[in-house]
Amino acid sequence: QVQLVESGGGLVQAGGSLTLSCAASGLTFSNYAMGWFRQAPGKEREFVAGISRVGGRTNYVDSVKGRFTISEDTVKNTVFLQMNSLKPEDTAVYYCAAQSTTTWYYVASNVAEYTYWGQGTQVTVTS
């Protein structure tokens, strides 16, 4: 059974930092690209960042470039999202997701291309 378990969310002031973690189990980590998405109230779920199956190629939505960093620990099957210079508009539930792909460098930004999802962790940024 595949499980993705997020942690690290919380309440932070604007300009602060948080690091989200996503521990994956029940899958062969190297067969999946991993992504972080977020969903604010009344809005669609949007891609935030992703990392390729092999080689650590990354992809970010423009609004977080230079502020967020995705990384992974392939020994611990864990993916991280380091979030710096947080803004109130970053407030959302953040989800970890796994994308099955045979292309080592491909990182999808489309929700539909991700197979497995975590339960989400709330990030609230106050002004």
C-alpha positions as CSV (number, residue, x, y, z in Angstrom):
1,Q,0.0,0.0,0.0
2,V,1.4,3.3,-1.1
3,Q,1.5,6.1,1.5
4,L,2.7,9.6,1.3
5,V,2.8,11.4,4.7
6,E,3.4,15.1,4.8
7,S,4.6,17.0,7.8
8,G,6.1,20.4,8.7
9,G,3.2,22.7,8.1
10,G,2.2,25.4,10.5
11,L,1.7,29.1,11.2
12,V,4.4,31.6,10.3
13,Q,4.7,35.3,9.8
14,A,5.4,36.8,6.4
15,G,9.1,36.6,5.6
16,G,9.5,33.5,7.6
17,S,10.5,29.9,6.6
18,L,9.1,26.4,6.8
19,T,10.3,23.1,5.6
20,L,7.8,20.5,4.5
21,S,8.6,16.8,4.5
22,C,6.9,13.9,2.6
23,A,7.8,10.4,3.6
24,A,6.9,7.8,0.9
25,S,6.4,4.1,1.5
26,G,5.0,1.2,-0.5
27,L,6.6,2.3,-3.8
28,T,9.9,2.1,-5.5
29,F,11.0,5.7,-5.0
30,S,13.3,5.8,-8.0
31,N,10.4,5.0,-10.4
32,Y,8.5,8.2,-9.4
33,A,8.9,11.9,-9.9
34,M,7.7,13.7,-6.9
35,G,5.8,16.9,-6.7
36,W,4.4,19.4,-4.3
37,F,1.0,21.0,-4.9
38,R,-1.1,23.5,-2.9
39,Q,-4.7,24.4,-2.7
40,A,-6.1,27.6,-1.2
41,P,-9.7,27.9,-0.2
42,G,-11.9,28.4,-3.2
43,K,-9.1,27.8,-5.6
44,E,-7.9,24.9,-7.8
45,R,-5.0,22.8,-6.7
46,E,-1.9,24.1,-8.3
47,F,1.6,22.8,-9.0
48,V,4.3,24.3,-6.8
49,A,7.5,22.3,-7.4
50,G,8.6,18.9,-8.7
51,I,11.8,16.8,-8.8
52,S,12.6,14.2,-11.5
53,R,12.7,10.4,-11.0
54,V,16.5,10.4,-11.4
55,G,19.1,13.1,-11.5
56,G,17.4,15.7,-9.4
57,R,16.0,17.9,-12.2
58,T,13.6,20.4,-10.7
59,N,10.7,22.5,-11.9
60,Y,8.9,25.3,-10.1
61,V,5.9,27.5,-10.6
62,D,7.0,31.1,-11.3
63,S,5.5,32.5,-8.1
64,V,7.9,30.5,-5.9
65,K,11.1,30.5,-7.9
66,G,14.0,31.8,-5.8
67,R,12.0,31.3,-2.6
68,F,11.2,27.5,-2.5
69,T,13.5,24.6,-3.0
70,I,12.5,21.0,-3.5
71,S,15.0,18.2,-2.6
72,E,14.9,14.6,-1.8
73,D,16.7,11.9,0.3
74,T,16.5,8.8,-1.8
75,V,17.8,6.7,1.1
76,K,14.9,7.7,3.3
77,N,12.4,8.0,0.5
78,T,11.6,11.5,1.6
79,V,11.0,14.6,-0.4
80,F,11.3,18.1,1.1
81,L,10.1,21.6,0.3
82,Q,12.1,24.4,1.8
83,M,10.0,27.5,1.8
84,N,11.7,30.9,2.5
85,S,10.5,34.5,2.3
86,L,6.9,33.2,2.8
87,K,4.0,35.5,1.7
88,P,0.4,35.5,2.8
89,E,-0.5,34.3,-0.7
90,D,1.4,31.1,0.0
91,T,-1.3,30.2,2.5
92,A,-2.8,26.8,1.4
93,V,-2.9,23.1,2.1
94,Y,0.2,21.6,0.7
95,Y,0.1,18.2,-0.9
96,C,2.9,15.8,-1.8
97,A,2.3,13.6,-4.9
98,A,4.0,10.9,-6.8
99,Q,4.1,10.6,-10.6
100,S,4.9,7.3,-12.2
101,T,7.1,7.9,-15.2
102,T,9.7,6.0,-17.3
103,T,11.4,9.3,-18.3
104,W,14.1,10.0,-15.9
105,Y,14.0,13.8,-16.4
106,Y,10.3,14.5,-16.8
107,V,8.4,16.4,-14.1
108,A,4.8,17.0,-14.7
109,S,2.9,20.0,-13.5
110,N,-0.5,18.6,-14.2
111,V,-2.5,17.2,-11.3
112,A,-3.9,14.4,-13.5
113,E,-0.4,13.0,-14.1
114,Y,0.1,12.2,-10.4
115,T,-1.0,8.8,-9.1
116,Y,-0.6,9.0,-5.4
117,W,-1.3,11.8,-3.0
118,G,-0.7,12.6,0.6
119,Q,-3.3,13.9,3.0
120,G,-2.0,17.5,3.0
121,T,-0.5,19.8,5.5
122,Q,-1.7,23.3,6.3
123,V,0.6,26.3,5.8
124,T,-0.7,29.6,7.0
125,V,1.3,32.8,6.5
126,T,0.2,35.9,8.4
127,S,1.0,39.5,7.4
